[in-house]
């Protein structure tokens, strides 16, 4: 399994007069392990899209949006994740 670093979204304002926030993602320092990508159709509970199944170090698994993590190491060329 590939290691990933979990990210946390923070909102900020470019200018003091901005009405809408901008977003940046910061590393949380928490490591998780990538299992696979899944696609989910739109439901009452979630929007449709591609999600990743990640397992935290405590064994807890969950679905994460693609913006909520980054791979710790790049995949080697020609390999399948």
Z-matrix of the N, CA and C atoms (Angstrom, degrees):
N
C 1 1.457
C 2 1.530 1 109.28
N 3 1.312 2 114.72 1 145.34
C 4 1.463 3 119.79 2 179.14
C 5 1.517 4 110.94 3 -89.23
N 6 1.322 5 115.17 4 140.15
C 7 1.456 6 120.24 5 177.31
C 8 1.522 7 110.15 6 -79.56
N 9 1.317 8 115.61 7 142.17
C 10 1.459 9 121.78 8 175.22
C 11 1.524 10 108.42 9 -128.79
N 12 1.318 11 115.58 10 157.25
C 13 1.451 12 122.29 11 176.09
C 14 1.520 13 107.34 12 -109.22
N 15 1.318 14 116.59 13 126.69
C 16 1.461 15 120.26 14 -179.45
C 17 1.526 16 109.95 15 -76.35
N 18 1.325 17 115.58 16 144.29
C 19 1.458 18 122.65 17 -178.40
C 20 1.518 19 110.63 18 -117.64
N 21 1.318 20 116.08 19 151.80
C 22 1.460 21 121.83 20 177.93
C 23 1.532 22 107.93 21 -121.02
N 24 1.323 23 115.99 22 132.02
C 25 1.464 24 120.89 23 -179.62
C 26 1.524 25 109.59 24 -83.80
N 27 1.326 26 115.43 25 130.58
C 28 1.456 27 121.51 26 175.60
C 29 1.514 28 108.27 27 -121.62
N 30 1.309 29 116.40 28 139.37
C 31 1.461 30 118.55 29 176.31
C 32 1.525 31 108.91 30 -99.83
N 33 1.317 32 114.33 31 148.40
C 34 1.460 33 120.63 32 178.28
C 35 1.522 34 107.67 33 -151.07
N 36 1.299 35 115.69 34 166.29
C 37 1.466 36 121.37 35 -179.29
C 38 1.514 37 108.83 36 -115.58
N 39 1.336 38 116.31 37 128.74
C 40 1.464 39 122.04 38 -179.85
C 41 1.530 40 110.37 39 -60.93
N 42 1.299 41 115.29 40 -46.27
C 43 1.463 42 122.14 41 -179.65
C 44 1.519 43 108.36 42 -125.52
N 45 1.294 44 117.63 43 156.26
C 46 1.468 45 120.81 44 179.68
C 47 1.527 46 111.95 45 -62.98
N 48 1.340 47 116.73 46 -23.82
C 49 1.462 48 120.75 47 -177.35
C 50 1.531 49 113.01 48 -93.52
N 51 1.329 50 118.60 49 -0.18
C 52 1.465 51 121.15 50 179.75
C 53 1.518 52 111.04 51 -64.74
N 54 1.326 53 115.35 52 139.72
C 55 1.456 54 121.00 53 178.26
C 56 1.524 55 110.26 54 -90.56
N 57 1.332 56 116.05 55 -42.09
C 58 1.463 57 120.39 56 -178.49
C 59 1.529 58 109.95 57 -98.93
N 60 1.323 59 116.22 58 138.85
C 61 1.472 60 118.70 59 179.88
C 62 1.519 61 111.93 60 -79.25
N 63 1.299 62 115.82 61 156.07
C 64 1.460 63 122.95 62 168.03
C 65 1.523 64 106.17 63 -100.05
N 66 1.326 65 116.43 64 166.19
C 67 1.463 66 119.78 65 -178.08
C 68 1.515 67 110.51 66 -127.64
N 69 1.315 68 115.53 67 145.76
C 70 1.457 69 121.88 68 171.95
C 71 1.528 70 106.65 69 -136.46
N 72 1.311 71 113.99 70 156.28
C 73 1.460 72 119.78 71 -177.27
C 74 1.515 73 109.20 72 -116.06
N 75 1.342 74 116.37 73 130.13
C 76 1.459 75 121.96 74 -179.76
C 77 1.529 76 109.28 75 -118.49
N 78 1.315 77 114.95 76 145.85
C 79 1.457 78 120.18 77 177.93
C 80 1.525 79 110.04 78 -68.07
N 81 1.321 80 115.82 79 138.70
C 82 1.463 81 120.50 80 177.95
C 83 1.524 82 111.41 81 -90.32
N 84 1.320 83 116.87 82 -14.48
C 85 1.460 84 120.64 83 -175.63
C 86 1.518 85 112.30 84 85.44
N 87 1.328 86 117.28 85 -5.05
C 88 1.461 87 121.76 86 -179.67
C 89 1.521 88 109.75 87 -88.64
N 90 1.322 89 116.40 88 131.58
C 91 1.460 90 122.56 89 -179.56
C 92 1.528 91 108.69 90 -99.40
N 93 1.322 92 115.69 91 142.47
C 94 1.461 93 121.87 92 174.52
C 95 1.527 94 107.14 93 -136.93
N 96 1.312 95 116.56 94 176.27
C 97 1.458 96 121.54 95 -177.61
C 98 1.523 97 109.93 96 -125.30
N 99 1.327 98 115.16 97 130.30
C 100 1.458 99 123.01 98 -177.19
C 101 1.525 100 109.83 99 -78.86
N 102 1.349 101 116.58 100 132.43
C 103 1.465 102 121.46 101 175.01
C 104 1.520 103 110.70 102 -104.07
N 105 1.349 104 116.45 103 -57.60
C 106 1.467 105 119.35 104 -178.10
C 107 1.521 106 109.61 105 -167.96
N 108 1.339 107 114.63 106 166.62
C 109 1.462 108 121.68 107 172.55
C 110 1.524 109 108.05 108 -94.59
N 111 1.329 110 116.80 109 144.50
C 112 1.461 111 121.38 110 175.86
C 113 1.528 112 108.46 111 -134.65
N 114 1.323 113 115.78 112 149.93
C 115 1.463 114 120.45 113 173.98
C 116 1.514 115 107.85 114 -107.37
N 117 1.317 116 115.15 115 140.05
C 118 1.460 117 120.78 116 -177.46
C 119 1.529 118 108.58 117 -127.00
N 120 1.332 119 116.74 118 128.31
C 121 1.471 120 119.01 119 175.53
C 122 1.532 121 109.50 120 -72.18
N 123 1.311 122 116.29 121 160.18
C 124 1.468 123 120.32 122 -179.88
C 125 1.521 124 109.97 123 -63.80
N 126 1.338 125 115.49 124 133.38
C 127 1.456 126 121.49 125 178.40
C 128 1.525 127 108.54 126 -134.63
N 129 1.306 128 116.06 127 179.62
C 130 1.468 129 120.38 128 176.07
C 131 1.524 130 110.03 129 -64.16
N 132 1.329 131 116.45 130 -33.52
C 133 1.457 132 121.35 131 -173.49
C 134 1.527 133 114.59 132 -87.77
N 135 1.320 134 117.73 133 -26.17
C 136 1.469 135 119.53 134 -174.40
C 137 1.517 136 111.16 135 -148.80
N 138 1.313 137 114.61 136 157.29
C 139 1.464 138 120.37 137 175.08
C 140 1.522 139 109.03 138 -80.67
N 141 1.322 140 115.65 139 154.73
C 142 1.457 141 118.99 140 176.75
C 143 1.519 142 109.05 141 -69.86
N 144 1.303 143 115.67 142 156.07
C 145 1.453 144 119.30 143 178.06
C 146 1.508 145 112.51 144 154.35
N 147 1.325 146 113.86 145 -174.23
C 148 1.458 147 121.62 146 178.48
C 149 1.523 148 107.84 147 -101.21
N 150 1.301 149 115.61 148 131.12
C 151 1.466 150 122.37 149 179.98
C 152 1.524 151 108.51 150 -127.56
N 153 1.316 152 116.29 151 162.55
C 154 1.459 153 121.50 152 175.84
C 155 1.519 154 109.08 153 -112.50
N 156 1.321 155 115.51 154 140.48
C 157 1.458 156 120.69 155 173.27
C 158 1.527 157 105.74 156 -91.11
N 159 1.334 158 116.32 157 116.22
C 160 1.460 159 121.97 158 -179.01
C 161 1.517 160 109.42 159 -120.18
N 162 1.321 161 114.68 160 147.06
C 163 1.465 162 121.40 161 176.48
C 164 1.522 163 108.52 162 -116.21
N 165 1.327 164 116.17 163 121.82
C 166 1.462 165 120.74 164 178.12
C 167 1.523 166 109.58 165 -76.36
N 168 1.328 167 115.98 166 166.62
C 169 1.465 168 120.70 167 -178.62
C 170 1.524 169 112.75 168 -60.99
N 171 1.344 170 117.42 169 -25.29
C 172 1.469 171 120.37 170 179.58
C 173 1.535 172 112.18 171 -83.10
N 174 1.344 173 117.62 172 4.11
C 175 1.460 174 121.89 173 178.19
C 176 1.512 175 114.30 174 92.35
N 177 1.325 176 118.00 175 -7.93
C 178 1.469 177 122.68 176 -179.72
C 179 1.530 178 109.68 177 -72.93
N 180 1.332 179 117.04 178 129.45
C 181 1.465 180 122.06 179 177.83
C 182 1.521 181 109.64 180 -107.02
N 183 1.321 182 116.41 181 151.91
C 184 1.450 183 120.16 182 178.18
C 185 1.514 184 111.47 183 -164.26
N 186 1.334 185 114.72 184 169.52
C 187 1.461 186 121.93 185 176.28
C 188 1.523 187 108.78 186 -94.38
N 189 1.309 188 116.88 187 132.94
C 190 1.448 189 122.08 188 -178.55
C 191 1.519 190 109.77 189 -127.52
N 192 1.325 191 116.05 190 139.86
C 193 1.456 192 120.35 191 174.69
C 194 1.520 193 108.27 192 -69.04
N 195 1.316 194 116.33 193 157.70
C 196 1.462 195 120.73 194 -176.84
C 197 1.526 196 112.46 195 -63.26
N 198 1.326 197 118.00 196 -23.85
C 199 1.464 198 120.94 197 179.93
C 200 1.526 199 112.46 198 -83.73
N 201 1.329 200 117.87 199 -3.42
C 202 1.457 201 120.98 200 -175.83
C 203 1.532 202 113.97 201 -95.32
N 204 1.334 203 117.41 202 3.02
C 205 1.458 204 119.91 203 178.92
C 206 1.519 205 109.55 204 -157.32
N 207 1.326 206 114.91 205 164.88
C 208 1.463 207 120.58 206 170.12
C 209 1.518 208 107.30 207 -141.19
N 210 1.322 209 115.67 208 149.92
C 211 1.453 210 119.80 209 179.02
C 212 1.519 211 109.46 210 -70.88
N 213 1.320 212 116.20 211 138.48
C 214 1.465 213 121.50 212 -177.93
C 215 1.526 214 110.38 213 -69.67
N 216 1.329 215 117.17 214 -37.98
C 217 1.469 216 122.63 215 -179.75
C 218 1.523 217 108.55 216 -128.36
N 219 1.312 218 116.66 217 143.68
C 220 1.462 219 120.28 218 176.26
C 221 1.525 220 109.68 219 -67.23
N 222 1.323 221 115.57 220 148.18
C 223 1.457 222 120.31 221 176.81
C 224 1.528 223 109.08 222 -71.88
N 225 1.307 224 115.93 223 145.38
C 226 1.455 225 119.99 224 177.41
C 227 1.518 226 108.58 225 -72.47
N 228 1.307 227 116.41 226 142.47
C 229 1.456 228 120.99 227 -178.08
C 230 1.528 229 110.22 228 -59.98
N 231 1.332 230 115.94 229 134.56
C 232 1.458 231 121.42 230 177.80
C 233 1.519 232 114.20 231 87.20
N 234 1.343 233 118.01 232 3.10
C 235 1.460 234 119.57 233 178.77
C 236 1.522 235 109.87 234 -100.91
N 237 1.305 236 115.83 235 155.31
C 238 1.453 237 121.57 236 177.74
C 239 1.519 238 107.09 237 -107.02
N 240 1.333 239 115.99 238 132.40
C 241 1.464 240 120.42 239 -178.49
C 242 1.489 241 110.96 240 -75.98
